[in-house]
Amino acid sequence: MGLIRDFIFLALFILLLAVWLIAWAAFHLAGAAIHLLLVLAVISLLLHLFRGRSAV
C-alpha cells in the first residue's frame, strides 16, 4: 500500500508542477502581449494627433 501511495503523490506532484509551469509561461506571454498592444496604441494615438485632419 505504501508504494501505491508514494506513486500517487509523485504523480500529483508532477501534474501540479506541469500545470504551474504552463500557467507561468502563459501569463508571461500574455503580459508581454498586453505591453506590446499598449505601445502600439500610444504610437497610433501620437500618429493620429500629429497628422491632424486630412482634407476631404
Phi, psi and omega per residue, in radians:
M1 nan -0.593 -3.123
G2 -1.153 -0.622 -3.140
L3 -1.172 -0.702 3.124
I4 -1.151 -0.738 -3.138
R5 -1.134 -0.704 3.096
D6 -1.103 -0.694 3.137
F7 -1.151 -0.711 3.142
I8 -1.113 -0.775 3.118
F9 -1.130 -0.669 3.094
L10 -1.145 -0.752 3.112
A11 -1.123 -0.713 3.109
L12 -1.123 -0.730 3.097
F13 -1.056 -0.804 -3.123
I14 -1.136 -0.719 3.127
L15 -1.113 -0.833 3.138
L16 -1.137 -0.657 3.093
L17 -1.122 -0.734 3.128
A18 -1.134 -0.759 3.122
V19 -1.110 -0.723 3.125
W20 -1.096 -0.761 3.140
L21 -1.128 -0.703 3.125
I22 -1.141 -0.775 3.134
A23 -1.131 -0.707 3.127
W24 -1.062 -0.798 3.137
A25 -1.157 -0.723 -3.110
A26 -1.123 -0.747 -3.120
F27 -1.235 -0.549 3.072
H28 -1.169 -0.730 3.116
L29 -1.172 -0.693 3.125
A30 -1.149 -0.684 3.105
G31 -1.095 -0.723 3.101
A32 -1.144 -0.692 -3.141
A33 -1.149 -0.692 3.117
I34 -1.107 -0.756 3.119
H35 -1.137 -0.679 3.097
L36 -1.102 -0.737 3.113
L37 -1.142 -0.656 3.088
L38 -1.111 -0.743 3.110
V39 -1.105 -0.751 3.115
L40 -1.124 -0.643 3.109
A41 -1.152 -0.722 3.118
V42 -1.147 -0.740 3.109
I43 -1.085 -0.746 3.117
S44 -1.095 -0.737 3.106
L45 -1.100 -0.784 3.131
L46 -1.098 -0.723 3.098
L47 -1.092 -0.715 3.131
H48 -1.114 -0.727 -3.111
L49 -1.238 -0.698 -3.073
F50 -1.384 -0.473 3.119
R51 -1.313 -0.539 -3.122
G52 1.303 -2.928 3.136
R53 -1.470 2.455 3.081
S54 -1.606 2.636 -3.132
A55 -1.252 2.392 -3.123
V56 -1.791 nan nan
